Amino acid sequence: MEQLRLDFVTTKQLNELRVRCTLEDQIRQAQKDCPSIAELKEGMEKDLLPDFRTDDRGTIWLKGRLCVPLDEGIRESILTEAYCTKYSIHPGSTKMYQDLKKLFWWKRMKRDIAAFVAQCDTCNRIKAEKQRLAGLLKPSDIPMWKWEKITMGFIVGLPRTPKGNDSIWVIIDRLTKSAHFIPVKTIYRTPKLAELYVQHILRLHGAPLSIISDREFSYNNSYQASIEMSPFQALYGHQCRTPLMWEEAGERQFFGLAMFEEAAENVAKVRENLRIAQSCQKSYADKRRRELAFEAGEFVYLKVSPLRGTKRFHMRGKLAPRYVGPYRIKKKIRDLAYELELPEHLSRVHPVFHVSQLRKCLRLPDTQISPEAVDLQDNLEYLEYPVQILDQAEKGTRRTRIPVCKVLWSNHSER
């Protein structure tokens, strides 16, 4: 080094970066112009508020908690930082209040936190409702006469018969509870079902007073709790003749006015028993339900569900969005049914939904979950797929190392 005539300069420059929170300065400045804080200062000067104090900088505190003035911007910043950031992970109103009350104070703070959480778009779409099922039970109207109103359904997945039938079409009279069980095939379409309906139902019950014995008496001759008699007795006025009820059925003949009086009296009794049964059923069902109503013009979220068989690592179902929207209510169909203004991508979906499928939107979000983006099916189910691997790591056990990765799924943000 001496031969090269080089000099060593032992100088060093250090750069220091300090991070400082300016929230307290913003609150202190806002306290000067807030009327509610001015009232607190007057009370403190009169020794009426011993729990409040002022520090050297002029900031007002309540038992170590910073008094936040009536400033929507500051309060919105505090609530957003405590709820919507990556390290706060949307804790809910109760946990959020327990965390914030240690640091801040303002009037009706708990109510403001609950309102802020209720308006969170992410929580409304992802989190499940921890409330009773929406919509009180509304029993169907009781028919005025036999076979005036019916219900029907299909029992499928049965063993195939020699004739190729693999399903049963069940048609039930809502008044007398008498039923027809028609063997059908799953490949039958509407024209064939209409032909069977004419053959098995319309042919028999076109005239109210037609008396034709039903071969499925094993069901129709059983006691029904809702009408307090068997369907056969409600339909024909007497029990079906069986080896156990041979003498009880007897031979009864009615002619003229007596036949009509007997039938009318029997129908009136059945309708009264149905009314009592429906009232009892409604009282029990409404204990687990809650009343929910909307008005035309309001915005609601629409409930959807992921397709079965698409879960991965037993996590997809919990992380999948439960609601899409929000959408505007076009009109009210009934007390429990509403028609929504769906976008063109959902034109194949019927726009009328039960109130239990809807969740009220308290504030319109900046962005909406598009049904086109989630590939919504006709039955309001959707399919998800992995988009990108965000991070990789290894978790070790005593004997092996397990590689894991963080995956970004479609319809989800990186949060």
C-alpha positions in Angstrom: 0.0 0.0 0.0 2.9 2.4 0.8 4.4 1.7 -2.6 1.1 2.6 -4.3 0.8 5.7 -2.1 -2.8 5.0 -1.2 -4.5 6.6 1.7 -7.3 5.0 3.7 -10.2 7.2 4.5 -12.1 5.8 7.5 -15.4 7.7 7.0 -18.8 6.1 7.1 -22.3 7.4 6.5 -25.3 5.9 8.2 -28.8 6.5 7.1 -31.5 6.1 9.7 -35.2 5.7 8.8 -37.8 6.2 11.5 -41.4 5.3 11.1 -43.8 7.5 13.0 -47.5 7.2 13.3 -49.3 10.5 12.5 -52.7 9.4 13.7 -52.3 11.0 17.1 -51.4 14.3 15.5 -54.4 14.2 13.2 -56.7 13.5 16.2 -55.1 16.3 18.2 -55.7 18.7 15.4 -59.3 17.6 14.9 -60.0 17.9 18.6 -59.5 21.6 18.4 -62.4 22.1 16.0 -64.8 19.5 17.4 -67.9 20.7 19.3 -68.2 17.5 21.3 -64.6 17.8 22.5 -65.2 21.4 23.4 -68.0 20.3 25.7 -65.6 17.7 27.3 -63.1 20.5 27.9 -65.8 22.6 29.7 -66.7 19.7 31.9 -63.0 19.0 32.7 -62.5 22.6 33.7 -65.5 22.4 36.1 -64.1 19.1 37.5 -67.2 17.2 36.3 -65.3 14.6 34.3 -62.5 13.3 36.6 -61.7 10.4 34.3 -60.6 12.7 31.4 -57.2 14.3 31.3 -55.1 16.5 29.0 -51.5 15.7 28.2 -48.6 18.1 27.6 -49.5 18.5 23.9 -53.2 19.3 24.6 -54.6 15.9 23.6 -57.6 14.6 25.6 -57.5 11.1 27.0 -60.0 8.9 28.9 -58.2 6.4 31.2 -55.4 5.9 28.7 -57.7 5.9 25.7 -57.4 8.5 23.0 -60.6 10.5 22.6 -61.5 10.5 18.9 -63.5 13.6 17.7 -66.5 13.6 15.5 -64.5 13.3 12.3 -65.8 10.8 9.7 -62.5 10.6 8.0 -60.5 9.8 11.1 -63.0 7.3 12.4 -63.3 5.6 9.0 -59.5 5.3 8.9 -59.4 3.7 12.3 -62.2 1.2 11.6 -60.7 0.3 8.2 -57.2 -0.2 9.6 -58.6 -2.4 12.4 -60.8 -4.5 10.2 -59.9 -4.6 6.5 -56.1 -4.9 6.5 -54.3 -8.1 6.0 -53.2 -8.4 9.6 -56.7 -7.7 11.0 -58.4 -10.5 9.0 -62.0 -9.3 9.5 -62.4 -10.3 13.2 -66.0 -9.4 13.6 -67.7 -6.6 15.6 -67.2 -8.1 19.1 -63.5 -8.8 18.8 -62.9 -5.5 17.0 -64.6 -3.6 19.7 -62.6 -5.4 22.4 -59.4 -4.5 20.6 -60.2 -0.8 19.8 -61.7 0.1 23.2 -58.2 -0.3 24.8 -56.8 2.4 22.5 -59.7 4.8 21.5 -62.9 6.2 22.8 -65.9 8.1 21.3 -69.6 8.2 21.9 -71.6 5.2 20.6 -68.4 3.6 19.6 -69.8 0.0 19.8 -72.7 0.9 17.6 -70.5 2.5 15.0 -68.3 -0.6 14.9 -71.3 -2.9 14.5 -72.6 -0.8 11.6 -69.2 -0.8 9.9 -68.9 -4.6 10.1 -72.4 -5.1 8.9 -71.6 -3.1 5.7 -68.4 -5.0 4.9 -68.8 -6.4 1.4 -66.2 -9.2 1.9 -67.9 -10.5 5.1 -71.4 -10.3 3.5 -70.2 -12.5 0.6 -68.0 -15.0 2.4 -69.2 -15.4 6.0 -72.2 -17.5 6.8 -75.1 -15.9 8.6 -75.2 -16.8 12.3 -79.0 -16.1 12.4 -82.1 -18.1 12.2 -83.4 -19.0 8.8 -85.1 -16.1 7.1 -88.8 -16.2 6.3 -91.6 -17.3 8.6 -93.5 -20.5 7.6 -96.4 -19.8 5.3 -98.7 -22.8 5.1 -100.4 -23.6 1.8 -104.1 -22.6 1.5 -106.5 -25.4 2.5 -108.4 -26.7 -0.6 -112.2 -26.3 -0.6 -112.9 -29.7 -2.1 -111.4 -33.1 -2.8 -108.7 -33.3 -5.5 -109.0 -29.6 -6.1 -105.3 -29.1 -5.4 -102.6 -31.7 -5.6 -98.9 -32.1 -4.9 -96.6 -34.3 -6.8 -93.0 -35.6 -6.7 -90.7 -38.3 -8.0 -89.0 -41.1 -6.2 -86.0 -42.0 -8.4 -83.0 -44.3 -8.2 -85.1 -47.5 -7.7 -84.3 -50.9 -9.1 -85.4 -51.3 -12.7 -88.5 -53.5 -13.1 -89.0 -55.9 -16.0 -91.0 -53.2 -17.8 -88.2 -50.8 -17.5 -89.7 -48.5 -14.8 -87.1 -47.1 -12.4 -89.1 -44.3 -10.7 -92.4 -43.6 -9.0 -94.5 -40.6 -9.7 -96.4 -39.7 -6.5 -99.6 -37.5 -6.8 -101.3 -36.6 -3.6 -104.6 -34.8 -2.9 -103.8 -31.9 -0.5 -107.2 -32.1 1.2 -107.7 -35.8 1.8 -104.1 -36.9 1.6 -105.1 -39.7 -0.8 -102.3 -40.6 -3.2 -101.6 -42.2 -6.5 -98.3 -44.0 -7.1 -97.6 -44.2 -10.9 -94.6 -46.2 -12.1 -92.6 -44.2 -14.6 -89.2 -44.1 -16.3 -86.6 -41.3 -15.8 -86.5 -40.8 -19.5 -90.1 -39.7 -19.7 -90.7 -36.1 -20.9 -93.6 -33.8 -20.4 -95.9 -35.2 -23.2 -95.7 -38.7 -21.7 -96.2 -37.5 -18.2 -99.3 -35.5 -19.3 -100.7 -38.7 -20.9 -100.2 -40.6 -17.7 -101.8 -37.8 -15.7 -104.9 -38.0 -17.9 -105.0 -41.7 -17.6 -104.5 -42.1 -13.8 -105.8 -38.8 -12.3 -108.1 -36.9 -14.6 -110.0 -40.0 -15.6 -110.7 -40.8 -11.9 -111.2 -37.4 -10.3 -112.7 -35.3 -13.0 -116.1 -35.5 -11.3 -115.9 -34.7 -7.5 -118.4 -37.4 -6.6 -116.8 -40.3 -8.6 -116.3 -43.3 -6.3 -113.6 -45.6 -7.5 -111.7 -47.9 -5.2 -108.0 -47.2 -5.1 -105.7 -50.1 -5.2 -102.9 -48.4 -3.2 -105.0 -48.7 0.0 -102.0 -49.7 2.2 -101.1 -46.0 2.2 -104.5 -44.5 1.7 -106.1 -46.6 4.5 -103.5 -45.5 7.1 -104.3 -42.8 9.7 -103.0 -39.3 8.9 -102.3 -37.1 11.9 -103.0 -33.8 10.0 -106.6 -34.7 9.0 -107.2 -37.2 12.0 -108.5 -39.9 9.7 -107.3 -42.1 6.8 -107.1 -40.6 3.3 -109.6 -43.2 2.1 -112.1 -42.2 4.7 -111.7 -38.5 3.9 -112.2 -39.2 0.2 -115.0 -41.7 0.3 -116.6 -41.2 3.7 -115.8 -44.7 5.0 -112.9 -47.0 5.7 -111.5 -49.2 3.0 -112.7 -52.8 3.4 -109.8 -55.0 4.6 -109.6 -58.2 6.6 -109.0 -56.1 9.7 -111.8 -53.7 9.0 -114.4 -55.9 7.4 -117.2 -55.2 9.8 -116.2 -51.6 10.5 -116.4 -50.7 6.8 -119.8 -52.3 6.4 -122.2 -51.4 3.6 -123.4 -47.9 3.7 -125.6 -46.4 1.0 -126.4 -42.8 0.5 -128.7 -41.3 -2.0 -129.7 -37.8 -3.1 -129.3 -35.0 -0.6 -127.9 -37.3 2.2 -124.9 -38.1 0.0 -124.1 -34.5 -0.5 -124.6 -33.6 3.2 -122.3 -36.5 4.2 -119.6 -35.4 1.8 -119.8 -31.7 2.8 -119.7 -32.5 6.5 -116.7 -34.8 5.9 -114.9 -32.1 3.9 -115.6 -29.4 6.6 -114.2 -31.7 9.3 -111.1 -32.4 7.2 -110.5 -28.7 6.5 -110.8 -27.8 10.2 -108.3 -30.6 11.2 -105.9 -29.3 8.5 -106.2 -25.8 9.8 -105.3 -26.9 13.4 -102.4 -29.0 12.1 -101.0 -26.2 10.0 -101.3 -23.7 12.9 -99.4 -26.1 15.2 -96.8 -26.7 12.6 -96.3 -23.0 12.0 -95.9 -22.2 15.7 -93.1 -24.8 16.0 -91.4 -23.9 12.7 -91.4 -20.1 13.4 -89.4 -20.7 16.6 -86.4 -21.5 14.4 -87.1 -18.8 11.8 -87.0 -15.0 11.7 -89.1 -12.5 9.8 -87.3 -10.7 6.9 -88.9 -8.4 4.4 -87.5 -6.1 1.6 -88.9 -3.4 -0.5 -88.7 -2.8 -4.2 -85.5 -0.8 -5.1 -83.4 -2.3 -2.2 -80.2 -4.1 -3.0 -79.6 -7.7 -1.8 -76.9 -10.4 -2.1 -77.9 -13.7 -3.7 -76.9 -16.9 -2.1 -75.0 -19.5 -4.2 -73.1 -22.7 -3.5 -70.0 -24.4 -5.0 -70.5 -27.6 -7.0 -70.0 -30.8 -5.2 -66.8 -32.6 -5.8 -64.7 -29.4 -6.3 -63.3 -29.1 -2.8 -59.5 -29.3 -2.3 -57.7 -30.1 1.0 -61.1 -29.8 2.7 -60.8 -26.0 2.6 -62.6 -24.9 -0.6 -66.1 -25.0 0.9 -65.3 -22.7 3.7 -63.3 -20.2 1.6 -65.7 -20.1 -1.3 -68.0 -17.1 -1.6 -71.5 -17.8 -0.4 -73.2 -14.7 -2.0 -72.9 -12.8 -5.3 -74.2 -9.4 -6.2 -75.6 -7.2 -4.9 -78.7 -7.0 -7.1 -81.6 -4.6 -7.1 -85.1 -5.9 -6.1 -87.4 -5.4 -9.1 -90.7 -6.2 -7.3 -92.2 -8.1 -4.5 -94.1 -11.2 -5.7 -95.4 -12.4 -2.3 -94.4 -12.0 1.4 -91.6 -14.5 0.9 -90.7 -14.2 -2.8 -88.9 -11.4 -4.6 -87.9 -10.8 -8.2 -84.4 -9.5 -8.8 -82.9 -7.5 -11.7 -80.3 -10.0 -12.8 -77.6 -9.2 -15.4 -77.6 -10.7 -18.8 -75.2 -13.4 -17.8 -77.9 -14.8 -15.5 -80.7 -14.7 -18.1 -81.1 -18.5 -17.9 -81.8 -18.3 -14.2 -85.3 -17.7 -12.9 -85.3 -14.2 -11.3 -87.7 -15.0 -8.4 -86.1 -16.2 -5.2 -87.2 -17.1 -1.7 -86.3 -14.6 1.1 -84.0 -17.2 2.7 -81.7 -17.0 -0.4 -81.2 -13.2 0.1 -79.1 -11.1 2.4 -79.6 -7.4 2.8 -77.0 -5.0 1.4 -76.5 -2.0 3.7 -73.9 -0.3 1.5 -73.2 -0.7 -2.2 -69.5 -1.9 -2.6 -67.1 -0.3 -5.0 -66.9 -3.6 -7.0 -69.3 -6.4 -7.3 -68.8 -10.2 -7.7 -69.8 -10.8 -11.3 -71.8 -14.0 -12.0 -69.9 -14.3 -15.2 -66.6 -14.3 -13.3 -67.8 -17.1 -11.0 -69.3 -19.1 -13.9 -72.7 -19.4 -12.2 -74.8 -22.4 -13.3 -78.6 -22.5 -13.7 -78.9 -24.0 -10.2 -76.9 -21.2 -8.6 -73.8 -23.3 -8.2 -70.4 -22.5 -9.6 -67.0 -24.2 -10.3 -63.7 -22.8 -9.2 -60.1 -23.5 -10.4 -56.6 -22.6 -9.3 -55.1 -19.5 -10.9 -51.7 -18.9 -9.5 -49.3 -20.2 -6.8 -48.6 -17.2 -4.5 -46.1 -18.8 -2.1 -44.3 -22.0 -1.3 -42.9 -23.4 1.9 -42.1 -26.7 3.6 -43.4 -28.0 6.9 -41.3 -30.6 8.6 -42.1 -33.4 10.9 -39.7 -35.7 12.8 -39.1 -37.9 9.8 -40.1 -36.0 6.6 -40.6 -32.7 5.0 -44.0 -31.8 3.5 -44.1 -29.2 0.7 -47.0 -26.8 0.9 -48.1 -23.9 -1.3 -50.5 -20.9 -1.1 -52.8 -21.0 -4.1 -54.9 -18.1 -5.5 -58.3 -19.6 -6.5 -60.6 -18.0 -9.0 -63.3 -15.7 -7.5 -60.9 -14.9 -4.6 -58.6 -12.0 -3.9 -55.0 -12.5 -2.7 -56.1 -11.7 0.8 
